[in-house]
């Protein structure tokens, strides 16, 4: 999945994290609008601490953007839809 050419935005989140809950509907909107150019996946950091550690995630939410299996951008913290799209613009 991480190597098929389509950029993948992985949302590392936790149930207890208020900013994670704030960004979740924004990510759903972006997936609905850009689903043909961007995939979005979610990883619950509390359920998968080994993945969080492997990818060096230091806090939630952290959004890692992968292209061809490599992290090309890391975004930490919640953002508005407008700012998140601006951050991702060069990859969409």
N, C-alpha and C positions, 0 to 999 in steps of 0.2 A: 504494500500500500504506500509506503513512504518513497518508493522508487519509480512510480509510474509516470512521472512528468508533471502531473497536476500538483500545484502547491497545496500543502495541507497545513492548516492552522490547528495546533493541538493546544487545547485549553486545559491546563493543570489547575484543578480547583479542589475545594473542600466544602463539605456541607455546612460547616460552622462559620464560613467566611462571608460576611456581608458584601464586600466588593464583588465576590464571585457571583452572588445572587443578582447583583446589579447588572453585571455584564452578560449574564446568560441570555436574556431576551434580545440583547443587541446582537449577539452571535447568531441567534436563530434568524433574525432579520437579514443579516449579512449572508447567511447560508441560503436563505430563500432567494435573495436577489443575485448572488454571485455563484450559486451552486454549480454552474457550468464551467467556472474558472477557478474555483476554490473549494476544497473539502474542509470540513471542520470536524474534529474529533475531540472527545472529552476524556480526561483521565482523572479520576478521583484520587487525589494524593494520599488520603488516609487509607484507601483500600489497596493502593499500589505504591508503597513507599520505595520499593526497589527501583521502580521506573523513575520516580521523582529524583532519587539519588543518582541514577545512571545519567540523567540529562541535566544535572546540576541545578535543579529548580530550588531556589532559596526562599520563596514565598508564594502565596496565592493571592490573586490569580496570576499565573504566568502563561503567556501565549508564545509558543514556539512555532515559527513558520518554517516548514521544511520544503525544500525543492530537491528532487533527486536524492532523497535520503539524508541531506545535510541541512543543518539549521542555518538559515539565511537571515533570520531576524528573531530577536527575543524582545517581547513587550511585557513589562512587569506592571501590575496594577490595573485597576479598572479605567476605562476611557469612554468618552461619548462615542456614539456611532461615527460622527463626523471625523473625530480625531483618529479613531481606529482605522477608518477607511483611508485617511491621509497617510497614516503610518504604513499601510499595506499597498498604497497606490503603485509603487514601482514593481510590485510582484503580481498584480492582477491582470 
